[in-house]
Amino acid sequence: MNAEESNALARAHVATRLPARSLERARRFYAQQLGLEPVDERPGGLLYRCGGVEFVVFESTGASPGTFTQMAWTVDDIEAVVTELGRRGVVFEEVDVPGFRTRNGIAEIDGNYPSKGARGERGAWFRDSEGNLLGIGEPVRDDRSAGT
């Protein structure tokens, strides 16, 4: 038995938890802006499933500071996703600091994805109705680098 087989956490399913001061407001945002519907619902929480992974939006009196990415999706075509979400009313963060700048809501990030066989990532960020900072990423592989 290797170390991963003997470690219960290494074998366990992982799911993100996002706080919401208003579960109904969050439900509307996730449905209308992101096109997502809960797959299960319990008092105080909504369960969503994307690509076989789950996340929960739960009612909370606390709030995230929204100063870091709390959850992100990996996509194949970030421009198409940003365009579609923008059409639905999602507002993307604009960042302009030394070494990191978004253009039309998307940043080029070198060297951020070595474990995924990519030379970098393209990223975009937005906040949900509750202030949680969410991200979208697209790995940039060497075979694509000639076109970017």
N, C-alpha and C positions, 0 to 999 in steps of 0.2 A: 504494500500500500504506500503510495507516494504522499508527500506532505499535503497536497491539495485534496486528495481523497480522504485523509484523516481529519481535515479541518472543516467543521460544520459551516462556518461562515463562507469559506471558499466555494462550497457547494450550494449555498443558499441563494434564493431569488432576491434581488435588490429592487426596491421601489422608492422613488422620490416622494417626499411629502412637502406640499406647498401650503402655507397658511392663507386663510381668507377671512377678512372681517365680515364680509357679506357673502355667504355661499350662493345666494340667488344671483347677485351681481356677477360673481365669478362664473357661474353656470352660463349666464348670458354671454359673457365675453368669450369663453371657450367654444360655445356653440356658434355665435355670430361671427366673431373675428377669426377663429381658428378652424371652424368646421368640425369640432369634436363634440361628441356626445358621451356622457358617462355610460360605462358598461355595467355598473352597479352603483347603488345609492343606499346609503344608510343615514340615520339621523346624524348630522354633523359632518358628513363626508361624501365626496363624489370620487368614484374610481374610474380612471380613464386607461385605455390601452392603446399603445402606438407601437407598431412593429414588434409585437410580442412582449413588450416591456410595459409595466404599469406605473402610473403615478396617481397620487391622491391629492385632491384639494380638500382641505379640512377647515372647518370653522374654528377660528381662534380669536381671542381677544388681543393677542400679540400680532406683530407684523414684522416681516423681514425688512432689514435696512435697505435692501435692493442695491447693495454696493458690490455685488459679485454675482456671477452667473449661477443660478440655482438649479437649472435644468436646461438641457440643450438637445436638439434633434440634429442628426447627421443626415444630410440630403445629397442627392446627386446633382441637382441644378439649383444653386442658391438664388440666381437671378430670377428664375421662374417662381420660386417660393416667395421671395421678397415682393415681387410684383403682385402675385395673387393675394398675399396677406395685406399689402398696402391697399389694394382695391377693396378689401373688406374692412378697412379702417384702422389697421395696425400701424402705429407710429414707431419707426425705427430710431434708435439712439444714434446721434451723430457725435463722433469722437474726433478730436483734433489735438493730440498731445505729441511731443517729440517721439518719433519712432512708431507712432500708431495713429492712423487716420482712416476714417470711413469716407467712402465716396458713394453717394446714392445709397447710404445705409449699410454698405458692405466694406469690410476691411480685409486687406491681404496680410496674413500672418505667416512669416517665414519660420520654419523649423518647429512648428507646434504639434506635428503629428508623426513623429518618428516611429511610434509603435504601430501605426496603421499603414506603414509602407509609403508614406507621402512625404513630400518635401516641405509641406506647409498646409495652411488651411485658409479658407475664406470664411469670414464670420459676420454675423449680423445679430443685433440684440434689440429686444423690445421689452416693455413691461406689461404684465397682465393687469387686469382691473384692480388688483390688490397690491400692486407695487412690486411683485416678484419679478426679478430680472431673468428673462428667458433668452436662450440663444439658438441660433441656427448655424451649423457648420458644414462646410464642404471640403473634404480633403483634396489637396492639390497634389496630384501625382506627377512624377517626372515626365510621363508620356503626354501630359496635358500642358506642361510648362511652355512648350513652343507656342501655344495659342493664347497665353495670358501675358 
